[in-house]
Amino acid sequence: MARRTGFYLDKRNGKFMGVCAGIADYTGFDVLWVRVATVLATMFGFPFPLIAYLVIGWVADAKPGNFYLEEADPEDRQFWQKTRAAPGRSIREVRSSFRDIDRRLRDIELAYTSPNNRLAREIDDLKHQ
C-alpha cells in the first residue's frame, strides 16, 4: 500500500525522471527553484549531484495515479506537505482546530440553553409588537 507521506517521483510534472518534481512535491518548494538548485549543485559539485539524481530516479517509486486525483484541491496538497514536513505539528494544529471548534460550540450551547432573562424579555417584546 502506498503511503501518502512518502517520497515519490512525480513523472507527470517532471521533465526528465521526475526527481526534482518529486522533491518539490515532498518539500512544498516551487519546482523551478528545485531545478535551479539541482543545476547549480551539479555545476559546482560535479559528479556527485548528478549521480545522486540518477540513483534517486532509479530507486524511488513513481507517484501512484490516485494521488494525482486527490491533489486537485490545493488545500489538500498543502495539508499533506505540512504533514510530511512535520507530522507532530500537523497533529497539534488539527487538535487545536478541534478544540477551538469545540469551545465555540460550547459557547453557543451555553447561550442557547442558559436562562437569560434579558434575552427572553427581548424575544417576548418582539412577539408582542
C-alpha positions as CSV (number, residue, x, y, z in Angstrom):
1,M,0.0,0.0,0.0
2,A,1.3,3.4,-0.9
3,R,2.0,5.8,2.0
4,R,0.6,9.3,1.5
5,T,3.5,10.9,3.3
6,G,6.3,9.1,1.4
7,F,8.6,10.4,-1.3
8,Y,7.6,9.6,-4.9
9,L,8.9,10.6,-8.3
10,D,6.4,13.0,-9.9
11,K,6.7,11.8,-13.5
12,R,3.6,13.6,-14.6
13,N,5.0,17.0,-13.7
14,G,8.7,16.1,-14.2
15,K,11.0,17.0,-17.1
16,F,13.5,14.1,-17.2
17,M,12.9,11.4,-14.5
18,G,10.6,13.3,-12.1
19,V,13.1,13.7,-9.3
20,C,13.0,17.5,-9.0
21,A,9.2,17.5,-9.3
22,G,9.1,14.8,-6.6
23,I,11.3,16.8,-4.3
24,A,9.3,19.9,-4.9
25,D,6.0,18.0,-4.1
26,Y,7.5,16.4,-1.0
27,T,9.0,19.6,0.4
28,G,6.5,22.2,-0.8
29,F,9.1,24.3,-2.7
30,D,8.4,25.5,-6.2
31,V,9.7,23.0,-8.7
32,L,11.5,25.8,-10.6
33,W,13.7,26.6,-7.6
34,V,14.4,22.9,-7.0
35,R,15.5,22.5,-10.6
36,V,17.7,25.6,-10.4
37,A,19.3,24.3,-7.2
38,T,19.9,21.0,-8.9
39,V,21.6,22.5,-11.9
40,L,23.8,24.8,-9.7
41,A,24.7,21.9,-7.4
42,T,25.6,19.8,-10.5
43,M,27.8,22.6,-11.9
44,F,29.7,23.2,-8.7
45,G,29.7,19.7,-7.3
46,F,30.1,17.5,-10.4
47,P,29.7,14.5,-10.5
48,F,28.1,13.8,-7.1
49,P,24.7,15.6,-7.5
50,L,24.3,14.0,-11.0
51,I,25.0,10.6,-9.5
52,A,22.6,11.2,-6.7
53,Y,19.9,12.4,-9.1
54,L,20.3,9.2,-11.2
55,V,20.3,6.9,-8.2
56,I,17.1,8.6,-6.8
57,G,15.5,8.4,-10.2
58,W,16.3,4.7,-10.4
59,V,15.5,3.7,-6.8
60,A,12.4,5.8,-5.9
61,D,8.9,4.7,-6.8
62,A,6.7,6.6,-9.2
63,K,3.8,8.5,-7.6
64,P,0.6,6.4,-7.7
65,G,-2.1,7.7,-10.0
66,N,-4.7,8.1,-7.3
67,F,-2.5,10.6,-5.5
68,Y,-2.9,13.0,-8.5
69,L,-6.6,12.8,-8.2
70,E,-6.5,13.6,-4.5
71,E,-4.3,16.7,-5.1
72,A,-6.9,18.5,-7.2
73,D,-7.7,20.5,-4.1
74,P,-4.9,23.0,-3.2
75,E,-5.9,22.8,0.5
76,D,-5.4,19.0,0.4
77,R,-2.0,19.4,-1.2
78,Q,-0.9,21.9,1.4
79,F,-2.1,19.6,4.3
80,W,-0.1,16.7,3.0
81,Q,3.0,18.8,2.5
82,K,2.7,20.0,6.1
83,T,2.2,16.5,7.3
84,R,5.3,15.3,5.5
85,A,7.4,18.1,6.8
86,A,6.3,17.9,10.5
87,P,3.7,15.3,11.4
88,G,3.7,16.2,15.1
89,R,3.0,19.8,14.3
90,S,0.2,18.9,11.9
91,I,-1.5,16.8,14.6
92,R,-1.2,19.6,17.1
93,E,-2.8,22.0,14.5
94,V,-5.7,19.7,13.9
95,R,-6.2,19.2,17.7
96,S,-6.0,22.9,18.2
97,S,-8.6,23.5,15.5
98,F,-11.0,20.9,17.0
99,R,-10.5,22.5,20.5
100,D,-11.4,25.9,19.0
101,I,-14.5,24.5,17.3
102,D,-15.5,22.6,20.5
103,R,-15.1,25.8,22.5
104,R,-17.3,27.8,20.1
105,L,-20.0,25.1,20.1
106,R,-20.0,25.1,23.9
107,D,-20.4,28.9,23.9
108,I,-23.3,28.6,21.5
109,E,-24.9,25.8,23.6
110,L,-24.5,27.8,26.8
111,A,-26.0,30.9,25.3
112,Y,-28.9,28.9,23.8
113,T,-29.7,26.8,26.9
114,S,-29.0,29.2,29.7
115,P,-31.8,31.1,31.3
116,N,-31.1,34.6,30.0
117,N,-33.9,36.8,31.3
118,R,-32.9,39.8,29.3
119,L,-32.9,37.8,26.0
120,A,-36.2,36.2,26.8
121,R,-37.7,39.6,27.5
122,E,-36.5,41.0,24.2
123,I,-37.9,38.0,22.3
124,D,-41.3,38.4,24.1
125,D,-41.3,42.1,23.3
126,L,-40.7,41.3,19.6
127,K,-43.5,38.7,19.7
128,H,-46.0,41.2,21.1
129,Q,-45.2,44.0,18.7
